[in-house]
Amino acid sequence: MNAAFDESPTQAPPSPTKTQAKERDRFFTTMRAGAVFALMVVHWGWAVIIDNLSGTGMDTAYGWHFMAWATWLFAWIPPVWLGMFGALNRNAAQGSLRSFYRKRYTRLLVPYYVFAAVMVSAQLILWGTGVGQCGGNGPSDNGWFSMNPLKALTWLVPFPHFDCFGMTMAPLWFLSAFLILTAVFPFFARIYENDRYRIPFLVLLAGSPLFFDAVNYVTGHTTDPLPPVYILQVLAVWGLFGYGGFFYADRYQDRPSVRRWFPWAFVGFSLFTAVLAAGPYPDAYWSSTHGNQFPPTMAYVTAGLAAASLLLWARDAIVRLSLVRGVRGFVDWLERYNYTIYLWHMVPLLVTVWVVTWLGLQPTIDSWPIVLQRVLWFLVPWPVLVLLVKIFAPAERWGFPPKWWVRRREARRTTSVTVPTGEGEVRTSPASSSG
C-alpha cells in the first residue's frame, strides 16, 4: 500500500514531514475501512429483508422510509473506494503491462473464485434437494433468482450472474468496476504522466456524463441506455474516480494551492448537485427504480466530487478520530481485510435471516419499529462475518498458479541430474528419490 505514495508529480510539492506522511497513509487506511463499513451500513442496516422460505432477498426501495435525499449521504463511497484503488495502483500501472495485469487480476479474481465456488456449491446442493428458491420453489417469473447446473456457469463471470440466494449478486458491481479500471489504468497512467494532458483528461472524464445524459434523454433511454452509451458512461465515471486516485498518490492534496479550494469545491459541487436533483435528474442517489447510479449521471459525479472535497478538507480530523483507542483496531481490521469483507459481507446477513426464520422469530421482528429492525440486522451478523474473514482471508494471498504447484515445478528442476549416454551426448532426467 505504501508504494502508492512513493511517486512525485512533475512539479513536486514540498517534501512532507514524517508526521504528515504518517497522517496521509492513515487517511488512506481510514477511508478504505470507512468505505466497506458504509457499504455494510447500506446493505445490512438500510434495506428491507424479504424472506418467505422460498427465497431471501432485499427490497431495494430501502425500508427506513427516509426521503430520497437521505441516499445522498452515501455519495462518498464510490469516489473513495475507486479513488483509493487508483492510488494503490498508481506506480504499478506505469510498468510492464503483462506484469501489471497478471498480478492485479490474480489479486482480484482468485478470492472471487473461492467465494464463487462456495456459493455455487451451496446453491447447487439446495437445487438438487429441492429446497427453497434454489430448488425451484420461488416465483416462476424471476429467473435471475434461480439455479441449475447451466446457470451455475454464469458465476464464471464476476457480474452479472444467476443467484438464487437473492443477496450475493448485486454488490458485486464494485468488483466489475475494479476489473474494468485495472484494464484501463496502464493507459490512464501514461496520459497522466504527460503534463500536457493530465488536467484536460481529468476535465474530460468529469464532464463527459453530461454529454451521455443528454444522449440518453434525446434518445428516450434515460432508464435503459443503449449498451454502447452505457458502457462509455460507466467507464468515464468509474475512470474519473480511479484517475483521481493518481492525484492523491502524488500528494496533490498536500499543496496549499489545492487544499484551500476543498471547502469551496464542497459547497459548489453540493449546490450544483442539489440543482440537478431538483431539476431534471432523479431525486435519489440510488434507487430500485430510477436513481443516479445506474447509469452514473452528472449528478452522481458532482455528488461524489462534493463528498471527496469534504473528506479531504476534514482529513486531519478523520485521522485523529481513527487513532482513538477502540476505533483504531477496528479501522485497521476493516482495511486489512477490505476485499474479503467486501466479497463475503452479504453472507452473514443471509445466515442471520435464515436462522431468524428457522426460529420462527420473523413475524415478531416485523412488528418492531423499523429502526429497531435495522439495528438487529446490522448488529447480529458480525460474528459470522469475523468467522468468514478468518477462514477465507488467506485467499487474498494465493497466486495463480498456486504456490504449491510452482514449488513442485521448481523442485523437479533443481533435483534433475545429468547422465552420460553411450554416444557422448548428455540427457537430463529427474533424480530418483530412492537414491
N, C-alpha and C positions, 0 to 999 in steps of 0.2 A: 504493500500500500504506500509506503513512504517514497518509493521510487517515483510516484506520480508527481512529487513536488521537487524533484531534483533539477528540472528544466528551468531555464531563464528565458524570458522573451528577448527579442532582438534588442529592444531598448530596456535594459534590465532595471527594475526598481531598486531602491536602496536595499542592501542586504538586511534581512530581518534579524533581530536578536534571537538568542536561544529561546527566550520566553515566548516571543511571537511565533516562532516556528512550532513550538510545542502546542500553543493555543490553536494554530492553524490546523495541525494534524488532529487535535482533539475535536475541533469543529467538524472535520470530515467524519470522524468516528461517530460523533453525536448525531449528525444529520442522517447518516446511513442507518443508525439504530432507530432514530425517530421515524424514518420513512416506513420501515417494516412494522413498527409498533402502530403507527397511524393506520396502516393498511389493515391490521387486525382490529383496530377500533371500528373501522368501516364494516368489515366482514363479520366480526363477532358481535359487536355492540350496537350495530345500526340496523341491519337487515332483519326482516321478519323470517322466522324459521317456519318452514312448512313440512309437516311430516304426517302422513296418513297411513303409515305402514306399507303403502305402495311405493313410496319413494320419498326421498328427502331433498329439499331444495331451499332456496332463498327467494323471498319476494323482493325483487329489486326496486320496488316502489319505495323501500326504506321506511320502516314502520314507526319511527319516532314521531311521525306526523308533523315534523317541522315544516316550515315554509321552504320553498325551493332555495332561498338564499343560504340556508344552513349548509347546503352541499358545497358552497364555495369555500367553506372553512378548510376543506381538504385540498385546495388547489395547489398546495405546495408539494404534494407527494411526487407527482411525475417529474417536475423540473429538478427536484433534489435528487431523486433516485437515478434518473437518467443522466443528470449532470455529474454526479459523483462517479457514475460508471464511465463517463467520458474522461474525468480527471484521472481515474485509475488506469485507463488505457492510453493516456497521452503519449508517454515515452515509447511504449511497445509498438504503437501504431506507425511509428516512423521507421521501424526496422524492416526485416525481411517479411514479405507477405506470407510466405509459406510457414515460417515460424510463428508469426502472429496468429494466423488462422488456426493452426494446429493446437497451439496452447490455449487460446481463448475458447475455441469451440469445444475442446476436451473439457475445459473447466465448466462450461455451461451445460453440456449435453450429458456427460457421464452421470452427475447427480440426478438429472431429469429422468434418464432411462432407468435408474434404480427406482425412483419414485413411480414411474410408469409401470414397471414390472410388478411392483407390489399392488398397485391399483387395479391393473388388468387382471392379475391372478385372482384377487378378491372378487371382482365383478364377474369373472367367468365362472367361479365356483357358485356364486349366487344364481347366475343364469342357468347353470347345469342342474341346480337343485330346485329351480322354480321359485325362488324366494324374492318377494318384493318386486320393485320396478325392474331390477336387473333380470328377474325371472320372467318378465313379460306381463306383470300384473298392474302396470301403470297405465296411464291414459294412452289409448291407441293412436292418438293424433300427435303425440310428442316423440317423434323418432329420435331426437337428439339424446333423450334420456333413456336409452335402451341399450342392450348389449347382446352380442353374439360373436362367435369367433371372427367373422369377417369385419365387423365393426371394431373389434379389438385392434385390428391393424392400423386404424386411424391414429392410435396413440404413438405410432412411429413418427408422426409429425407433431411437434410440441403443441401446436394450436392451429385450427380447431380440431376437435375430435368428439366422438360419442362418449358420453359419461352418464351411466345410469344412476350414479350417486347424486347427481344434480348440483354438486357443490365444488368439485375439484377442477372444473374446466375453465370457468370464466376468469379467475385470477391469473391464468397463465398468459394473458395478453402482455404482461410485463416481460415475460421470457421471450415472446415474439419480438418485442422492442429491442431487447438485449441482442438477440441473434441478428436482427437487421442492422443495428448500429455497429456490431462487430464487423459486418460485411463492408460497411462504408467508411469506417474510421480511418483506415490507411489512406484513403483518398481525401478525406476531410483534413487529415493531418498534413498532407502535402499542400493543400490550399492554405491552411493555417500558417505554414512556415513561410509563405510568400507575403511579405509586408504589404504588397500592393493589393492583395485580395482578401486579407484576413478580416477586416471590418466590413467591407462590402458584401462578402459572403454571409456574414452574420446578419446583416440587414436584410439580405435577400431571403434567407430562411425565415426570419421573423415576420416579414411582410407577405410572404407567399400565401399563407392561409386566407388572406383577404381576397386574393385572386381566385383561389379554389372555391371559397364560399360563394363568390359571385357566379362562378361557372355552375355550381350546384343549384343556385337559385334560378338562374336563367333557364337551365335545362329541366327544372322541376324535380330535381333529385336531392333535395335537402336532407331527407332522412335515409335515402338509399343511393348514395353517389355512384356514378358509373365506376366500375372497377379500376380503370387506369387513373382516374382522378383521385379515387380513394387512396390508392397505393402511393401516389405522389404526395398527397396531403399528409398522410401518416409519416412518410419518410421525411418530409420537410419539418414537421413539428417535433417528432422524436429526435430528428437530427439536430434541430435547433438547440434543444436542451442538452444533448450529448456534446455538441460542439461547444456549448457554453462551458462545459467542464474543462475544456482545454485552457480557457482563460483563467479558471480557478487554479488549475495545476501550475500555471505560470505566474501566479500570485498577483494578478491584476487587481484583485480586491484589496491588496495592501497599499496600492498607490493612493496618496492623498487626493489626487485629482479625480479618482474614481470613487473613493469612499464618500466624499461629500455629496455625491449625487444619489446615494441609496435612498435617503428619506424622500427626496423629490420624485425619484423613479417610482417608489411605492405609492405615493399619493397620485401621481399622474396615471400610472397603469391601472390603479384601482378605480379611479373616476372613469377612465375610458372603458373598463370592463362593465361598470355599472350602466353606462350609456348604452353599450351594446346589448346587455341583458334586458334593459328596459325597452329597447327598441326592437330590431328585427330578429335578434338571437334568442335561443331558448332561455327560459328563466333559470334552469338548474345547471350546475356544473356537470353532473352526470345524472342520468335518469333512466328508468326502464323503458320509456317511450322515446323521447327525443331530447337529449341533453346536448352538451357541447363537446363531449369526449369522443364519441364515435359518429362521424369523423371529428377529429380535433379542429375546432373552429378558431377564428381570430380571437374570440372571447376567451377561449381556453388558453391561448398563448399569452394574452395580456394579463390574465389572472395568474398564470404561472410566473410571469416576469415580475408582477407585483409581489407575489409571495417570496420569490427568490431575493428581491431587493430588500424586503423587510427582514428576512433571516440574516442576510449579510450585514445589514445595518445593526442588528441585535446580536451579532456574533459573539462579542465578549461576554455578554450576559448569559448567552446559551452555554458557552464553555464553562463559565463559573457554576451554573446550575448542574451541568453534567458531572462536575467534580465533587458535588455534595455527597457526604457519606451516605451510603444506601442507594444512591442514584447511580454512582459511578460503576459499581459492579454490574448493575442491571443493564446500563448502556453498553458496557464492554461485552457482555454476553450476547446482546442483540446484534451488535456489529460483528462479533467474531463468527457467529453462526448465521449471518444475514441471509445467505442464499438458501441454506437448509430450512430455516424458519419460513422463508417465503414459499418454498415448494410445498411444505407439509402443513402449513398453518390451518388449512381448512379441514384436515382430517380430525384433529382433536374436537372441533366443533361438531363434526359429523358423528363421532363416537358419543359425545355428550348427548346429542339429540336421541340417538338410538337407545342409550341407557335410560334416559328420562322416559322415553316412550315405553320401553320394556317394563319399567317400574310402575307404569300407569299414572305418572305424575303430570303428563302433558295437559290434561284439562284443568288441573289446579293451577299450573303455571300460566295458562292462557287467561285465567281470571284475574291475575295480578295486574296492577298498573303497568303500563308499557315500559316505564323507566326501570322498574324492578326486574321485569323480564330481561331487559337488555343487560342489566348488571349481572344477572345469573349467567346468561350465555357468554358474557365476556370473562368472568372470573373462573368458572368451573373448568374450562378446557385446559388451563395452564399446566397441570401436572402431566397430562397426556402429551402436550407439546414438548415439555422438557424431556420426557422419556424418548420420544421420537427423534429429537435432536441428538440425544446421546447415542442412539442406535445408528442413525443414518448420516450424521455429520462427517464421519470418515470418508464417505463417498466423494466429498469435495476434494480430497487429496488423491483420489485414484486417477491414474492416467490411462491412456489407450495407445497401444496395447497394455494390458495390466503389467505391473512391475514384476510379478512372479514369472510372467512369460518372457519378459526382457531378461531377467536374471537367468532363466533357464537357457535362453538362446546364447547369452554371453558365456555361461558355464560350459556349454558344448564347444564354443570356440576355444576357450582357454585350456580345455582338457584334451584337445586333439593332439595327436602325436604324428611324427613323420617316420615312415618306414621305407627302406630302400626296396626297389623292385629288381628283378633279375636283369633288366636291360639298362640299369644305371639311372632309371628315372626315379622320381620321388612321388609317392602318393600319400596324401594326408587323410587320416581316418581318426574317428573318435577313440579316445583311450578307453581301455576296458576297465570297468570298476573293480574287477576281480584281481587286477594286477597281473 
